[in-house]
Amino acid sequence: MAWAGTGVVWALNSGVISGHPLEHMMHGGADKNDFTFVQISDSHIGFNKEANNNVIATLQETIDKIKAQPRSPDFLLHTGDLTHFSKPEEFDTLDQMLRGVGGEVFRVPGEHDVLNDNGAQFMQRYGKKTSGTGWHSFDHHGVHFIGLVNVVNMKAGGLGSLGDEQLAWLEKDVAHLGSSTPIVLFAHIPLWSVYPEWGWGTDDSERALGMLKKFGSVTVLNGHIHQIVQKVEGHVTFHTAMSTAFPQPAPGTAPSPGPMKVEAAKLRTLLGLTTVSFETTARRLAIADAPLLTDSASAAAGGHDVRIDNFSFAPVELKVEKGTKVTWINHDDIPHNIVSTDKKFASPVMDTDDKFTFEFATPGSYKYYCSIHPRMTGVVQVE
C-alpha cells in the first residue's frame, strides 16, 4: 500500500505495474478504440469552512484542467459527495458546472448526498437508468464499468455497506462476461480496508471482489478519503482520488478524519483529478493523478516552504534566489531532521509541526537528506 505523491503515472497489464509518461498517456494510443475518462470526487458543494472557503472555485479549476487536456475524455466519473448538505441548490450548482466539461457524467452518491432523505433526491435527479439506490453498469469500448453504492446503509463506525440486494445484482451483472473483459468498479467509500478505525472501508467488499476473481484485470476507483492511496493485489488495482474541495489527514495521523487546513500555498497541490486511459492493444488501464497546482509551481509562485510528509520532501527540488530563507515543516507524526550533504547546515530533530529555517546567501546546489531516514532526499537550487 502506498500513500502516493501527485503526478504519478502507472499502468496495469495482466496485473503487472509499469510506468508511462503522462504526456503519452494523455494523448492516448493509436488504436481507434483507445479512450480516456476522468474521475473527480468529493466536490462538497456547500462547504465553506476554513479548510477551503471557496469549493466552487477549486471545482472550476478542476474543470478547466480537464478541458485543457490534449485529448478530451470520453466521459467523467464522479465518485460521490457531490454536495455537502444534499441541498437542491448545491446539486443545481454542481450540475451546471459539470455541463462545462462536455460528455456524459456518471455518478455514485457519497454519504453527504443522501442526508435526511436516504438518497431520494439523488435518485430523482440521477437514478433513472439505475437499480436499487443508484447502482448501475455500462460498457465502453470493451471495458465493463460498474458503479456501486455503499453509503445508504452504513454500519456503526462509518464503514460502508453494499447489502445483499446489490451484491445479488452484481453477481448477475457480471455472470455473462468473459474473463478477459477489463472491469472498472467505482464507489464512494473504498472497497478495501484503507483504515477501518476511521470508517475507511466497506464491510462486505470482499464478497463483491470475490465475484470478480475470474477477471484478469479489475480496477477499483474510490473517493471519500480525499487523498491518493493505491495498491495492487493480484489482478486487482485499487486507487482512491484526491478531492476537489479539501484534503483530509493521512490515516492515523490525526485524532479523527475531517477537513484539514493547510497553508494557502499548499491547498491546490492536494486537490485535483484522476485521468484513466485504456489502450486496446495492450488491454491496459493507465492512471494519472494531476493536482490543481504542482509543488514546483507553488514554489515558483512565491512559496519557500518544504513540506515533510509521508517520508518525503515536497517539493523535492526547490529553486530560490540567493538571500532566500527556506523553511522545512514536519507534517509527519514521527521525527525527521534536515542535514546538508556537504555539512553546510543541519537541523535539530524535528517533531510533528516543528520548523527549521535556513538562509541561502550563496548561489549553488544544496543537497540534503534526513539522517534518521536517509532515503528521504531533496535539493535547494540557489540562483
TORKOL-4160 file (C-alpha; in steps of 0.2 Angstrom, whole numbers, padded with zeros to 4 digits, m for minus):
383
<pt num="1" X="0000" Y="0000" Z="0000"/>
<pt num="2" X="0007" Y="0017" Z="m0004"/>
<pt num="3" X="0001" Y="0035" Z="0000"/>
<pt num="4" X="0007" Y="0042" Z="m0016"/>
<pt num="5" X="0013" Y="0059" Z="m0022"/>
<pt num="6" X="0004" Y="0068" Z="m0036"/>
<pt num="7" X="0008" Y="0067" Z="m0054"/>
<pt num="8" X="0011" Y="0048" Z="m0053"/>
<pt num="9" X="0008" Y="0038" Z="m0069"/>
<pt num="10" X="0007" Y="0019" Z="m0069"/>
<pt num="11" X="m0001" Y="0006" Z="m0080"/>
<pt num="12" X="m0008" Y="m0011" Z="m0077"/>
<pt num="13" X="m0005" Y="m0025" Z="m0089"/>
<pt num="14" X="m0011" Y="m0043" Z="m0083"/>
<pt num="15" X="m0008" Y="m0037" Z="m0065"/>
<pt num="16" X="0010" Y="m0030" Z="m0068"/>
<pt num="17" X="0013" Y="m0012" Z="m0064"/>
<pt num="18" X="0024" Y="m0002" Z="m0076"/>
<pt num="19" X="0027" Y="0017" Z="m0078"/>
<pt num="20" X="0022" Y="0028" Z="m0093"/>
<pt num="21" X="0025" Y="0046" Z="m0097"/>
<pt num="22" X="0010" Y="0057" Z="m0093"/>
<pt num="23" X="0011" Y="0066" Z="m0109"/>
<pt num="24" X="0010" Y="0049" Z="m0119"/>
<pt num="25" X="m0005" Y="0044" Z="m0109"/>
<pt num="26" X="m0014" Y="0060" Z="m0111"/>
<pt num="27" X="m0013" Y="0059" Z="m0130"/>
<pt num="28" X="m0019" Y="0041" Z="m0130"/>
<pt num="29" X="m0013" Y="0027" Z="m0141"/>
<pt num="30" X="m0015" Y="0025" Z="m0160"/>
<pt num="31" X="m0030" Y="0012" Z="m0159"/>
<pt num="32" X="m0047" Y="0019" Z="m0163"/>
<pt num="33" X="m0054" Y="0011" Z="m0148"/>
<pt num="34" X="m0042" Y="0018" Z="m0136"/>
<pt num="35" X="m0050" Y="0031" Z="m0124"/>
<pt num="36" X="m0048" Y="0041" Z="m0109"/>
<pt num="37" X="m0060" Y="0046" Z="m0095"/>
<pt num="38" X="m0058" Y="0057" Z="m0079"/>
<pt num="39" X="m0063" Y="0053" Z="m0061"/>
<pt num="40" X="m0066" Y="0068" Z="m0049"/>
<pt num="41" X="m0073" Y="0066" Z="m0032"/>
<pt num="42" X="m0078" Y="0074" Z="m0016"/>
<pt num="43" X="m0083" Y="0091" Z="m0023"/>
<pt num="44" X="m0093" Y="0096" Z="m0007"/>
<pt num="45" X="m0103" Y="0110" Z="m0015"/>
<pt num="46" X="m0110" Y="0120" Z="0000"/>
<pt num="47" X="m0094" Y="0118" Z="0011"/>
<pt num="48" X="m0087" Y="0135" Z="0016"/>
<pt num="49" X="m0076" Y="0132" Z="0031"/>
<pt num="50" X="m0058" Y="0136" Z="0035"/>
<pt num="51" X="m0051" Y="0121" Z="0025"/>
<pt num="52" X="m0057" Y="0129" Z="0009"/>
<pt num="53" X="m0070" Y="0143" Z="0009"/>
<pt num="54" X="m0072" Y="0143" Z="m0010"/>
<pt num="55" X="m0075" Y="0125" Z="m0016"/>
<pt num="56" X="m0084" Y="0131" Z="m0031"/>
<pt num="57" X="m0068" Y="0140" Z="m0037"/>
<pt num="58" X="m0057" Y="0124" Z="m0035"/>
<pt num="59" X="m0070" Y="0114" Z="m0044"/>
<pt num="60" X="m0070" Y="0126" Z="m0058"/>
<pt num="61" X="m0051" Y="0125" Z="m0058"/>
<pt num="62" X="m0053" Y="0106" Z="m0060"/>
<pt num="63" X="m0065" Y="0108" Z="m0074"/>
<pt num="64" X="m0053" Y="0120" Z="m0083"/>
<pt num="65" X="m0039" Y="0107" Z="m0081"/>
<pt num="66" X="m0050" Y="0094" Z="m0089"/>
<pt num="67" X="m0054" Y="0105" Z="m0103"/>
<pt num="68" X="m0036" Y="0109" Z="m0106"/>
<pt num="69" X="m0031" Y="0091" Z="m0108"/>
<pt num="70" X="m0024" Y="0087" Z="m0126"/>
<pt num="71" X="m0037" Y="0074" Z="m0128"/>
<pt num="72" X="m0055" Y="0076" Z="m0122"/>
<pt num="73" X="m0061" Y="0062" Z="m0111"/>
<pt num="74" X="m0075" Y="0051" Z="m0117"/>
<pt num="75" X="m0084" Y="0054" Z="m0100"/>
<pt num="76" X="m0082" Y="0058" Z="m0082"/>
<pt num="77" X="m0085" Y="0048" Z="m0066"/>
<pt num="78" X="m0089" Y="0057" Z="m0050"/>
<pt num="79" X="m0087" Y="0046" Z="m0036"/>
<pt num="80" X="m0098" Y="0054" Z="m0023"/>
<pt num="81" X="m0100" Y="0068" Z="m0011"/>
<pt num="82" X="m0106" Y="0080" Z="m0025"/>
<pt num="83" X="m0113" Y="0091" Z="m0011"/>
<pt num="84" X="m0110" Y="0094" Z="0007"/>
<pt num="85" X="m0128" Y="0096" Z="0014"/>
<pt num="86" X="m0139" Y="0087" Z="0000"/>
<pt num="87" X="m0147" Y="0104" Z="m0004"/>
<pt num="88" X="m0156" Y="0106" Z="m0020"/>
<pt num="89" X="m0146" Y="0122" Z="m0024"/>
<pt num="90" X="m0130" Y="0113" Z="m0021"/>
<pt num="91" X="m0135" Y="0099" Z="m0034"/>
<pt num="92" X="m0140" Y="0113" Z="m0046"/>
<pt num="93" X="m0123" Y="0121" Z="m0045"/>
<pt num="94" X="m0114" Y="0106" Z="m0047"/>
<pt num="95" X="m0124" Y="0100" Z="m0062"/>
<pt num="96" X="m0122" Y="0117" Z="m0070"/>
<pt num="97" X="m0104" Y="0117" Z="m0068"/>
<pt num="98" X="m0101" Y="0100" Z="m0075"/>
<pt num="99" X="m0110" Y="0104" Z="m0091"/>
<pt num="100" X="m0095" Y="0114" Z="m0095"/>
<pt num="101" X="m0085" Y="0098" Z="m0096"/>
<pt num="102" X="m0094" Y="0091" Z="m0111"/>
<pt num="103" X="m0099" Y="0072" Z="m0112"/>
<pt num="104" X="m0108" Y="0061" Z="m0101"/>
<pt num="105" X="m0106" Y="0061" Z="m0082"/>
<pt num="106" X="m0109" Y="0045" Z="m0072"/>
<pt num="107" X="m0111" Y="0047" Z="m0053"/>
<pt num="108" X="m0112" Y="0037" Z="m0037"/>
<pt num="109" X="m0118" Y="0045" Z="m0021"/>
<pt num="110" X="m0107" Y="0049" Z="m0006"/>
<pt num="111" X="m0114" Y="0050" Z="0012"/>
<pt num="112" X="m0116" Y="0069" Z="0010"/>
<pt num="113" X="m0128" Y="0066" Z="m0005"/>
<pt num="114" X="m0140" Y="0056" Z="0005"/>
<pt num="115" X="m0143" Y="0066" Z="0020"/>
<pt num="116" X="m0160" Y="0067" Z="0028"/>
<pt num="117" X="m0169" Y="0058" Z="0013"/>
<pt num="118" X="m0159" Y="0042" Z="0012"/>
<pt num="119" X="m0154" Y="0047" Z="m0006"/>
<pt num="120" X="m0172" Y="0051" Z="m0013"/>
<pt num="121" X="m0166" Y="0067" Z="m0021"/>
<pt num="122" X="m0151" Y="0059" Z="m0028"/>
<pt num="123" X="m0161" Y="0046" Z="m0036"/>
<pt num="124" X="m0174" Y="0058" Z="m0043"/>
<pt num="125" X="m0160" Y="0068" Z="m0052"/>
<pt num="126" X="m0148" Y="0054" Z="m0057"/>
<pt num="127" X="m0157" Y="0037" Z="m0054"/>
<pt num="128" X="m0167" Y="0034" Z="m0070"/>
<pt num="129" X="m0156" Y="0022" Z="m0078"/>
<pt num="130" X="m0150" Y="0013" Z="m0062"/>
<pt num="131" X="m0156" Y="0000" Z="m0050"/>
<pt num="132" X="m0159" Y="0000" Z="m0031"/>
<pt num="133" X="m0151" Y="0015" Z="m0023"/>
<pt num="134" X="m0141" Y="0020" Z="m0039"/>
<pt num="135" X="m0130" Y="0005" Z="m0043"/>
<pt num="136" X="m0128" Y="0003" Z="m0062"/>
<pt num="137" X="m0116" Y="m0003" Z="m0075"/>
<pt num="138" X="m0112" Y="0001" Z="m0093"/>
<pt num="139" X="m0099" Y="m0004" Z="m0107"/>
<pt num="140" X="m0087" Y="0007" Z="m0116"/>
<pt num="141" X="m0075" Y="0000" Z="m0130"/>
<pt num="142" X="m0074" Y="m0017" Z="m0122"/>
<pt num="143" X="m0072" Y="m0011" Z="m0104"/>
<pt num="144" X="m0086" Y="m0015" Z="m0091"/>
<pt num="145" X="m0090" Y="m0001" Z="m0079"/>
<pt num="146" X="m0099" Y="m0005" Z="m0063"/>
<pt num="147" X="m0105" Y="0009" Z="m0051"/>
<pt num="148" X="m0109" Y="0003" Z="m0033"/>
<pt num="149" X="m0117" Y="0012" Z="m0019"/>
<pt num="150" X="m0110" Y="0009" Z="m0001"/>
<pt num="151" X="m0117" Y="0024" Z="0008"/>
<pt num="152" X="m0135" Y="0021" Z="0011"/>
<pt num="153" X="m0135" Y="0008" Z="0025"/>
<pt num="154" X="m0118" Y="0012" Z="0033"/>
<pt num="155" X="m0113" Y="0002" Z="0048"/>
<pt num="156" X="m0108" Y="0008" Z="0065"/>
<pt num="157" X="m0091" Y="0016" Z="0065"/>
<pt num="158" X="m0094" Y="0023" Z="0047"/>
<pt num="159" X="m0090" Y="0008" Z="0037"/>
<pt num="160" X="m0098" Y="0007" Z="0020"/>
<pt num="161" X="m0110" Y="m0007" Z="0016"/>
<pt num="162" X="m0117" Y="m0014" Z="m0001"/>
<pt num="163" X="m0130" Y="m0026" Z="0006"/>
<pt num="164" X="m0137" Y="m0042" Z="m0001"/>
<pt num="165" X="m0148" Y="m0035" Z="m0014"/>
<pt num="166" X="m0135" Y="m0025" Z="m0023"/>
<pt num="167" X="m0122" Y="m0040" Z="m0021"/>
<pt num="168" X="m0135" Y="m0051" Z="m0030"/>
<pt num="169" X="m0137" Y="m0039" Z="m0044"/>
<pt num="170" X="m0118" Y="m0038" Z="m0046"/>
<pt num="171" X="m0116" Y="m0057" Z="m0047"/>
<pt num="172" X="m0130" Y="m0057" Z="m0061"/>
<pt num="173" X="m0122" Y="m0042" Z="m0069"/>
<pt num="174" X="m0105" Y="m0050" Z="m0072"/>
<pt num="175" X="m0111" Y="m0068" Z="m0075"/>
<pt num="176" X="m0111" Y="m0066" Z="m0094"/>
<pt num="177" X="m0094" Y="m0058" Z="m0096"/>
<pt num="178" X="m0079" Y="m0066" Z="m0102"/>
<pt num="179" X="m0064" Y="m0067" Z="m0091"/>
<pt num="180" X="m0054" Y="m0056" Z="m0102"/>
<pt num="181" X="m0066" Y="m0042" Z="m0100"/>
<pt num="182" X="m0057" Y="m0027" Z="m0091"/>
<pt num="183" X="m0068" Y="m0022" Z="m0076"/>
<pt num="184" X="m0068" Y="m0004" Z="m0068"/>
<pt num="185" X="m0078" Y="m0004" Z="m0052"/>
<pt num="186" X="m0081" Y="0013" Z="m0044"/>
<pt num="187" X="m0090" Y="0018" Z="m0027"/>
<pt num="188" X="m0088" Y="0032" Z="m0015"/>
<pt num="189" X="m0081" Y="0023" Z="0001"/>
<pt num="190" X="m0065" Y="0012" Z="m0003"/>
<pt num="191" X="m0070" Y="m0006" Z="m0007"/>
<pt num="192" X="m0055" Y="m0011" Z="0003"/>
<pt num="193" X="m0049" Y="m0008" Z="0021"/>
<pt num="194" X="m0039" Y="0008" Z="0020"/>
<pt num="195" X="m0041" Y="0012" Z="0038"/>
<pt num="196" X="m0056" Y="0004" Z="0046"/>
<pt num="197" X="m0054" Y="0014" Z="0063"/>
<pt num="198" X="m0060" Y="0029" Z="0053"/>
<pt num="199" X="m0073" Y="0020" Z="0043"/>
<pt num="200" X="m0062" Y="0020" Z="0028"/>
<pt num="201" X="m0068" Y="0003" Z="0021"/>
<pt num="202" X="m0083" Y="m0007" Z="0016"/>
<pt num="203" X="m0089" Y="m0021" Z="0027"/>
<pt num="204" X="m0094" Y="m0033" Z="0013"/>
<pt num="205" X="m0082" Y="m0028" Z="0000"/>
<pt num="206" X="m0074" Y="m0045" Z="0000"/>
<pt num="207" X="m0090" Y="m0053" Z="m0006"/>
<pt num="208" X="m0090" Y="m0041" Z="m0021"/>
<pt num="209" X="m0072" Y="m0043" Z="m0025"/>
<pt num="210" X="m0075" Y="m0062" Z="m0024"/>
<pt num="211" X="m0087" Y="m0061" Z="m0038"/>
<pt num="212" X="m0073" Y="m0054" Z="m0049"/>
<pt num="213" X="m0060" Y="m0067" Z="m0047"/>
<pt num="214" X="m0062" Y="m0074" Z="m0064"/>
<pt num="215" X="m0057" Y="m0057" Z="m0072"/>
<pt num="216" X="m0039" Y="m0054" Z="m0077"/>
<pt num="217" X="m0040" Y="m0035" Z="m0075"/>
<pt num="218" X="m0050" Y="m0026" Z="m0061"/>
<pt num="219" X="m0048" Y="m0008" Z="m0057"/>
<pt num="220" X="m0056" Y="m0001" Z="m0041"/>
<pt num="221" X="m0059" Y="0018" Z="m0041"/>
<pt num="222" X="m0065" Y="0026" Z="m0025"/>
<pt num="223" X="m0066" Y="0043" Z="m0016"/>
<pt num="224" X="m0071" Y="0048" Z="0002"/>
<pt num="225" X="m0054" Y="0049" Z="0010"/>
<pt num="226" X="m0048" Y="0065" Z="m0001"/>
<pt num="227" X="m0031" Y="0058" Z="m0005"/>
<pt num="228" X="m0022" Y="0046" Z="m0016"/>
<pt num="229" X="m0019" Y="0029" Z="m0009"/>
<pt num="230" X="m0015" Y="0014" Z="m0021"/>
<pt num="231" X="m0011" Y="m0004" Z="m0020"/>
<pt num="232" X="m0011" Y="m0020" Z="m0031"/>
<pt num="233" X="m0017" Y="m0037" Z="m0025"/>
<pt num="234" X="m0015" Y="m0050" Z="m0039"/>
<pt num="235" X="m0026" Y="m0044" Z="m0053"/>
<pt num="236" X="m0035" Y="m0030" Z="m0044"/>
<pt num="237" X="m0028" Y="m0012" Z="m0043"/>
<pt num="238" X="m0035" Y="m0001" Z="m0030"/>
<pt num="239" X="m0035" Y="0018" Z="m0031"/>
<pt num="240" X="m0043" Y="0032" Z="m0021"/>
<pt num="241" X="m0044" Y="0050" Z="m0028"/>
<pt num="242" X="m0040" Y="0067" Z="m0022"/>
<pt num="243" X="m0055" Y="0079" Z="m0018"/>
<pt num="244" X="m0058" Y="0095" Z="m0027"/>
<pt num="245" X="m0063" Y="0103" Z="m0011"/>
<pt num="246" X="m0051" Y="0100" Z="0004"/>
<pt num="247" X="m0039" Y="0087" Z="0010"/>
<pt num="248" X="m0040" Y="0075" Z="0024"/>
<pt num="249" X="m0026" Y="0069" Z="0036"/>
<pt num="250" X="m0017" Y="0053" Z="0031"/>
<pt num="251" X="m0023" Y="0038" Z="0041"/>
<pt num="252" X="m0019" Y="0038" Z="0059"/>
<pt num="253" X="m0010" Y="0055" Z="0059"/>
<pt num="254" X="m0024" Y="0065" Z="0067"/>
<pt num="255" X="m0037" Y="0061" Z="0081"/>
<pt num="256" X="m0050" Y="0059" Z="0068"/>
<pt num="257" X="m0054" Y="0062" Z="0049"/>
<pt num="258" X="m0061" Y="0078" Z="0043"/>
<pt num="259" X="m0057" Y="0094" Z="0033"/>
<pt num="260" X="m0038" Y="0098" Z="0035"/>
<pt num="261" X="m0032" Y="0115" Z="0035"/>
<pt num="262" X="m0015" Y="0118" Z="0026"/>
<pt num="263" X="m0006" Y="0133" Z="0021"/>
<pt num="264" X="m0014" Y="0143" Z="0007"/>
<pt num="265" X="0000" Y="0140" Z="m0005"/>
<pt num="266" X="m0001" Y="0121" Z="m0002"/>
<pt num="267" X="m0020" Y="0118" Z="m0004"/>
<pt num="268" X="m0021" Y="0116" Z="m0023"/>
<pt num="269" X="m0006" Y="0104" Z="m0023"/>
<pt num="270" X="m0018" Y="0092" Z="m0013"/>
<pt num="271" X="m0033" Y="0094" Z="m0023"/>
<pt num="272" X="m0035" Y="0088" Z="m0041"/>
<pt num="273" X="m0042" Y="0074" Z="m0053"/>
<pt num="274" X="m0038" Y="0057" Z="m0060"/>
<pt num="275" X="m0037" Y="0053" Z="m0078"/>
<pt num="276" X="m0038" Y="0035" Z="m0084"/>
<pt num="277" X="m0033" Y="0029" Z="m0102"/>
<pt num="278" X="m0037" Y="0012" Z="m0109"/>
<pt num="279" X="m0026" Y="0005" Z="m0123"/>
<pt num="280" X="m0035" Y="m0008" Z="m0133"/>
<pt num="281" X="m0020" Y="m0017" Z="m0140"/>
<pt num="282" X="m0012" Y="m0020" Z="m0123"/>
<pt num="283" X="m0029" Y="m0022" Z="m0114"/>
<pt num="284" X="m0021" Y="m0009" Z="m0101"/>
<pt num="285" X="m0028" Y="0004" Z="m0090"/>
<pt num="286" X="m0016" Y="0018" Z="m0086"/>
<pt num="287" X="m0020" Y="0030" Z="m0071"/>
<pt num="288" X="m0013" Y="0048" Z="m0069"/>
<pt num="289" X="m0016" Y="0059" Z="m0054"/>
<pt num="290" X="m0015" Y="0078" Z="m0058"/>
<pt num="291" X="m0016" Y="0091" Z="m0044"/>
<pt num="292" X="m0023" Y="0108" Z="m0047"/>
<pt num="293" X="m0005" Y="0115" Z="m0044"/>
<pt num="294" X="0011" Y="0106" Z="m0043"/>
<pt num="295" X="0023" Y="0109" Z="m0029"/>
<pt num="296" X="0036" Y="0116" Z="m0040"/>
<pt num="297" X="0023" Y="0129" Z="m0047"/>
<pt num="298" X="0018" Y="0133" Z="m0029"/>
<pt num="299" X="0036" Y="0137" Z="m0025"/>
<pt num="300" X="0038" Y="0147" Z="m0041"/>
<pt num="301" X="0023" Y="0157" Z="m0036"/>
<pt num="302" X="0032" Y="0163" Z="m0020"/>
<pt num="303" X="0032" Y="0149" Z="m0008"/>
<pt num="304" X="0048" Y="0145" Z="0001"/>
<pt num="305" X="0042" Y="0131" Z="0012"/>
<pt num="306" X="0047" Y="0112" Z="0011"/>
<pt num="307" X="0033" Y="0101" Z="0017"/>
<pt num="308" X="0039" Y="0085" Z="0026"/>
<pt num="309" X="0025" Y="0072" Z="0024"/>
<pt num="310" X="0024" Y="0053" Z="0021"/>
<pt num="311" X="0043" Y="0051" Z="0022"/>
<pt num="312" X="0046" Y="0063" Z="0008"/>
<pt num="313" X="0051" Y="0081" Z="0005"/>
<pt num="314" X="0039" Y="0092" Z="m0006"/>
<pt num="315" X="0045" Y="0099" Z="m0017"/>
<pt num="316" X="0060" Y="0088" Z="m0019"/>
<pt num="317" X="0068" Y="0102" Z="m0029"/>
<pt num="318" X="0066" Y="0120" Z="m0024"/>
<pt num="319" X="0073" Y="0134" Z="m0034"/>
<pt num="320" X="0076" Y="0151" Z="m0025"/>
<pt num="321" X="0086" Y="0167" Z="m0027"/>
<pt num="322" X="0101" Y="0170" Z="m0016"/>
<pt num="323" X="0096" Y="0178" Z="0001"/>
<pt num="324" X="0080" Y="0167" Z="0002"/>
<pt num="325" X="0075" Y="0159" Z="0019"/>
<pt num="326" X="0069" Y="0142" Z="0016"/>
<pt num="327" X="0058" Y="0134" Z="0030"/>
<pt num="328" X="0055" Y="0115" Z="0032"/>
<pt num="329" X="0039" Y="0110" Z="0041"/>
<pt num="330" X="0037" Y="0092" Z="0048"/>
<pt num="331" X="0019" Y="0086" Z="0045"/>
<pt num="332" X="0023" Y="0068" Z="0049"/>
<pt num="333" X="0019" Y="0060" Z="0065"/>
<pt num="334" X="0037" Y="0054" Z="0068"/>
<pt num="335" X="0053" Y="0064" Z="0069"/>
<pt num="336" X="0064" Y="0069" Z="0055"/>
<pt num="337" X="0079" Y="0081" Z="0053"/>
<pt num="338" X="0087" Y="0091" Z="0039"/>
<pt num="339" X="0106" Y="0088" Z="0035"/>
<pt num="340" X="0116" Y="0096" Z="0021"/>
<pt num="341" X="0126" Y="0083" Z="0012"/>
<pt num="342" X="0141" Y="0095" Z="0012"/>
<pt num="343" X="0138" Y="0099" Z="0031"/>
<pt num="344" X="0133" Y="0117" Z="0027"/>
<pt num="345" X="0118" Y="0116" Z="0038"/>
<pt num="346" X="0109" Y="0104" Z="0049"/>
<pt num="347" X="0093" Y="0105" Z="0059"/>
<pt num="348" X="0089" Y="0098" Z="0076"/>
<pt num="349" X="0077" Y="0083" Z="0077"/>
<pt num="350" X="0060" Y="0089" Z="0072"/>
<pt num="351" X="0044" Y="0083" Z="0079"/>
<pt num="352" X="0027" Y="0085" Z="0072"/>
<pt num="353" X="0024" Y="0103" Z="0066"/>
<pt num="354" X="0042" Y="0108" Z="0071"/>
<pt num="355" X="0050" Y="0120" Z="0059"/>
<pt num="356" X="0068" Y="0123" Z="0053"/>
<pt num="357" X="0074" Y="0138" Z="0043"/>
<pt num="358" X="0090" Y="0142" Z="0034"/>
<pt num="359" X="0095" Y="0157" Z="0024"/>
<pt num="360" X="0104" Y="0153" Z="0007"/>
<pt num="361" X="0116" Y="0168" Z="0005"/>
<pt num="362" X="0127" Y="0160" Z="m0009"/>
<pt num="363" X="0121" Y="0153" Z="m0026"/>
<pt num="364" X="0124" Y="0134" Z="m0029"/>
<pt num="365" X="0116" Y="0117" Z="m0027"/>
<pt num="366" X="0112" Y="0112" Z="m0009"/>
<pt num="367" X="0108" Y="0093" Z="m0007"/>
<pt num="368" X="0101" Y="0087" Z="0009"/>
<pt num="369" X="0093" Y="0072" Z="0017"/>
<pt num="370" X="0085" Y="0066" Z="0033"/>
<pt num="371" X="0099" Y="0056" Z="0043"/>
<pt num="372" X="0085" Y="0047" Z="0053"/>
<pt num="373" X="0078" Y="0041" Z="0036"/>
<pt num="374" X="0092" Y="0043" Z="0023"/>
<pt num="375" X="0081" Y="0038" Z="0008"/>
<pt num="376" X="0072" Y="0055" Z="0010"/>
<pt num="377" X="0082" Y="0067" Z="0000"/>
<pt num="378" X="0080" Y="0084" Z="m0008"/>
<pt num="379" X="0089" Y="0099" Z="m0015"/>
<pt num="380" X="0088" Y="0118" Z="m0015"/>
<pt num="381" X="0095" Y="0126" Z="m0031"/>
<pt num="382" X="0100" Y="0144" Z="m0027"/>
<pt num="383" X="0102" Y="0156" Z="m0041"/>
